[in-house]
Amino acid sequence: MVYAVEVDNLVKRFGEILALDGLTFKVDEGKIYGLIGPNGAGKTTSLRIMSTLILPTAGSATVFGRDVVHKASEVRRLISYLPEEAGAYKNLSGYEYLQFMGKFNSDDEDDLKAMVEDAAAISGLGERLRDRVKTYSKGMKRRLLVARALMHKPNCSFRRADQRLRRFAFLSCSWHNQTVRGETRRHCAAFQSQHA
């Protein structure tokens, strides 16, 4: 069986600091999985390894059967990664930002148009997408960024949950939960981490 994500005895050292010490888990396709823990527990390090941004010291990680070290370019085509500290170009409108980012995934105008339309629907920002990003609230920016991360329909979504997620208004939490459930209905895996 091929898992959406499979991590086996993952170790990561930064000099003398042991950030991950034998992390092992498996995530089935279509499931939501979360890493929850205190600061320094290795959540972000795990996501960065699975997203091919850094190399593990030892152990292995695969995404849909592709090794994150040896098949990194294939893994990158299957995933999206949204770090907590991600930002959007503040002088662009929401639509302009989505169009700009969509061009990294497709040169085809019809595909790009479909991606932007999907992202606009995911964001739920409606007419506010015509406004410059610098006028958005923090919650609106996060919606735009989540939509950008999902616009190319990744097989697996890695997301570092914003620490403010706990303080989001009820409607934003509801939107976030519906968005994650929507991802898993497409048979992809949603992977999130958040502080305990």
Secondary structure, DSSP 8 states (H G I E B T S, - for coil): ---SEEEEEEEEEETTEEEEEEEEEEE-TT-EEEEEE-TTSSHHHHHHHHTTSS--SEEEEEETTEETTTTHHHHHHHEEEE-TT----TTSBHHHHHHHHHTTT---HHHHHHHHHHHHHHHT-GGGGGSBGGGS-HHHHHHHHHHHHHTT--SEEEEE--GGGGGS-HHHHHHHHHHHHHHHHTT-EEEEEEE-
